[in-house]
Amino acid sequence: VFSAMPLLIVFVAIQYIPESPRFYLITGQVEKAMEVLEEVAQQNGNHLPDGELKPLDDESMEPSPVEVMKIVLFHPSWQRLTMCLWSLWFANGFCYYGMVLMTTVLSYHN
């Protein structure tokens, strides 16, 4: 029961956390993005500078961190190292969990 408390706190708190202005700009909701920015500026005791927001289009967006990692990890000069490291981590995890599961069998006395 106690381990579920953080999840319940998140469910309650998420209702009061606004979406990011960037999300609103990507989805074309410029007015909502401006409202969030004004609210944050007011909470910080500042005013927004003059200017207007424009919706983000696909050309102006930078690649996401996941896309950058795919580009880096699967670049031809890194493919071999990436696959070797993945294999080592898989083998390490497989052996670790195998040993953990075997400890009960090894410690069992007839």
C-alpha positions, 0 to 999 in steps of 0.5 A: 500500500505504501509503495503505491502512495507516490503514484497516487500523489502523481495522479493528484498533482498532474491535474495542477501541472500545465502542459509545456508551452512547447507542447502547445506550440507543436500542437498549434495552440498558440493562445494556450502557450501564451497563457502558460508563459504569462502565468509563469512570468507572473509567478516569477514576478516578471513580465513577458517581453514584447513579441508573439509566438508562432506555431512550430512546424516540422522544419523548425524542430530539432530531432528528439533525443531518441532520434539523436541516439539512434543516429549516433548508435547506428552510425557505421563507425559505431555499429560494431561497438554498439552491438558488442556492448549490447551483447556484453550487457545482455550476457551480464544480466543473463548471468547475474539473474541466473546466479541469483536464481541458482543461490536457492538451489545451491544453498539447499541441503538434503 
